[in-house]
Amino acid sequence: MGSLTGQVAIVTGASGGLGEHFARLLAAEGAAVAVTARRVEKVQALADEINAGGGRAMALRLDVADALSIGPAFDAVEADLGPLNILVNNAGVGGEGLALDLSIEDFDQTFAVNVRGLFFAAQAAARRMIASGAGERGEARILNIASIASHTVLPGLSAYCGSKSAAAMLTKSLAREWARRGIAVNALCPGYIETDINADWWPTEGGQKQLKAFPRRRLMHASDLDAAVLMLVGPASRAITGSIVTVDDGQSLPGGR
């Protein structure tokens, strides 16, 4: 039996990258997992894979930028899988663009997903965790996926950095507000990991220059986050709430090159 056997989890933004990895990780530890994303066909394939491997999963279309759709989606998860214990608030967008060039639409989209979507997904999860008694039993976990951008300036990513900084502070605020409700709210700040979104960048001259500035001159693997994720969504986080946990292979340390 895995450490999350009997738990029900929702992973937002699970159509690829870290979200897909986290969904597989939670399922391998015994959780029933709802995988959500804007492209339901991609998460359906993931749910089918988990179910074929002996796990329990469902796929659901969810765009967290549409805040009114979050509550009904979470209701559908509970109707299918049971009362919610774990939310991995992973959905996010990049928000690339120099500050002088960034459009109003791109700025608003970054905050609609990375901040507003995160907040209302956490709110929807907390309401259901309180109603089911999961919080009172000490089985309620919300993990917000932030970034080293929450505390480190990444050039050309001002909107993204601002949104992830907001995500970190929301984590602390919600943790304080819901502490006596028994809900642990924490954030994970990963460093650079090669994904489909950034894979074309690293072989370029600029990408190689950035890579060589990292203290260990390498990218991380998604699996490097596993121990921290399982700690923060599982029984080990009984006394951990309001924490911003950085796992970045030292990438945000000053004095690179």
Secondary structure, DSSP 8 states (H G I E B T S, - for coil): --TTTT-EEEESS-SSHHHHHHHHHHHHTT-EEEEEES-HHHHHHHHHHHHHTT--EEEEE--TTSGGGHHHHHHHHHHHH-S--EEEE-------B-TTT--HHHHHHHHIIIIIIHHHHHHHHHHHHHHHTTTTTT-EEEEEE--GGGTS--TTBHHHHHHHHHHHHHHHHHHHHTGGGTEEEEEEEE--B--TTTTTTTTSHHHHHHHHHSTTSS-B-GGGGHHHHHHHHSGGGTT--S-EEEESTTTTSSS--
